[in-house]
C-alpha cells in the first residue's frame, strides 16, 4: 500500500469530512447571531463524490473517517452517507461530530447504518446559559440526544466542552461528574480563535493546565486511554464509568503527532485547521479526474502540511471547514 507521509515523517491516516456549512445553532465562538451566507447545493460535494474520495483515501492508508459540519445532521440523507462509508472495505474507524439537537431523532438509524461512536458538542448544562452561548433554547434536545446515543449503544460517547473563562468555566466540575456514573467521556477543549466570527476576546481563554487544576479536588485522576484517533489526553476518576480528557491545541499543541487532513464541504482538501487555503478536489473530480490525478492532489496538500499550526492565521470559520 502506498501510504501518505508528510515531509516531517507523519503518516496521514485520518480524514475529517465536512458535509455542510449549515448549522441550527449560532454559537458565540463560531457564528454571528444572524448566521452566514451558506453555500449553494451545487457548491458542496455530493455524497457520491465524498464516497469516491473516501475510496481513494482508503487505498492510500487513510482508514479513519469523521463526518462533521457545520451540523452534519441538518443535511438531508446524512444517515445514508454514514452507511455508504461504513460498508467500505478497509475502514477501521468511523465517527461523527454533532451538536446533539437532532441526535435523538437519528441515533438508532445512525447505529444501524454502521456508526460506532459519536462526539457531541455541549458547552453548558444550564438552560439560560445554553441560550447565551448557542443562541438557541435547545439544551433539553441535546441532553435527550446523549441519552439516545447511550441507549442505542454508540460507544464511546465523547462530550466536547469548549471552556471559556468567565462564561462556562464554573461548570468544569459539573461536566467532570458526568463521567462518574455514566460511560461518558468528557473532553475539555481550549478556546480557539478560528475565523473572524467569534465575539470573544483573549481574556476568555483558559489553558488546559488550569482546567485540570479545577478537578484535582474531586478525586484521583488516573491516566487511561479511550478508543479514537484524536489528540486528547484521558484520565479516569477512581471507580468512574467514563473519563475526562483534555485537548490543548494552543497551550499544549499536538502537531508532532498530527495524523489528519480535512475535506471541507466545498470540496477543498486542507492540511490543517488553521490553514488559510486548500487544494480544490471537487472541480477535478467533476471533470473526470482519475486515480493518478486525485493521488497528486492528496500529495499536494500533504506536502503543504506545516510542522506546527500558525496561530496568526484565522482561516475560515469552523462551521465551514469542520471542527
Protein Blocks (a to p, Z undefined) as FASTA:
>chain_A
ZZdddfkopacfbdcddfbfbdfbdcfklbcfklpadddfklpccfklmmmmmmmmmmno
pabdcddedjfklpghklmmmmmmmmpghiabdcdddehlmmmmmmmmmmmnopabdcdd
dfbfbfklmmmmnopafklmmmmmmmmmmmnopacddddddddehklmmmmmmmmmmmmm
pccdcdddddddehjkbccdfklpccfklmmmmmmmmpccdddddedjbfbdcdddehia
bdcddddfklmccklmocbdcddfkopacfbfkbcbdcdfklmmmnopafklmmmmmmmm
mmmpcfbdcfkbnbjafklnoZZ
